[in-house]
Amino acid sequence: MPFPNIHPIAFSIGPVDIRWYALGYLFGVLLGAAYGWLLLRNERLWHRGTPPFKANDIWDFAFWAMLAIVIGGRTGYVLFYNFSEYAQDPIQVFNTLDGGMSYHGGMIGLMLAAILFTRSKGGNWLSALDLMGAVATIGIFLVRIANFINSELYGAPTDLPWGVVFPTDPLQVARHPSQLYEAAMEGLLLFLIIRVATHVFYALRKPGLVAGIFGIGYGVSRILVELVRLPDIQIGYLYGGWLTMGMVLSLPMVVAGLGLVIFALTRPENKLRP
């Protein structure tokens, strides 16, 4: 299947090019904040009817979130994926034009920002992590679509009918559109699962449960996609030629997610109705 004719630059304002990748992050935060506002307004969803902070505060947090995602994502990429190169030329850490961002680093940054922001408001930081788990899938979906448009992070060669020939591939062979797999699994499917959990089973009434579901869902999805996604070229495969850095970083998310789910379901306080 040929690659769709979509240019990585969405539009230009004078000499400034606005890329789909940047718009994915921007609208991921804005739409996530809008959905978070709706969740925060619905107090009956939360433990004892108390969300982590007021609904209107989400717009202040959106600024924190954008900074945390960019700083955390860049820091994670430098530390996890390309440390030796940046150690030789540290000034390149600030050159974000190379597109180097780590999802796991961005998520750590977002979690820290949520905890600090919520503590400043006197709220429950576990509920804040639940909120992040409920809204983060929106940004994941949009950014993975942008990865596809950028013709980056594609998968291994495939004979499947939906294989895509990416213009940046030097071999010009059909490959797994692993970006779309991630958009579907880590974004759309996980959003729907968490939506059912929050609105049918009232999972937000048990602080930590939604965050745990997100950790398990994202971690498992990412590990599965990594089986067909090509590893970063500067790292390659690890330990026997099949393990990737994405798998290594996702496994702790699954373990932490399981721990949060068990904690949320067994904590006596969470068994009480709000």
Secondary structure, DSSP 8 states (H G I E B T S, - for coil): -B-----SEEEEETTEEEEHHHHHHHHHHHHHHHHHHHHHH-GGGSGGG--SS-GGGHHHHHHHHHHHHHHHHHHHHHHHT-HHHHHHSGGGGG-GGG----HHHHHHHHHHHHHHHHHHTT--HHHHHHHHHHHHHHHHHHHHHHHHHTT-S-B-B--STT-EE-TT-TT--EE--HHHHHIIIIIIIHHHHHHHHHHTS-GGGSTTHHHHHHHHHHHHHHHHHHTTB---TTT--BTTTTB-HHHHHHHHHHHHHHHHHHHHHH-GGGGS--
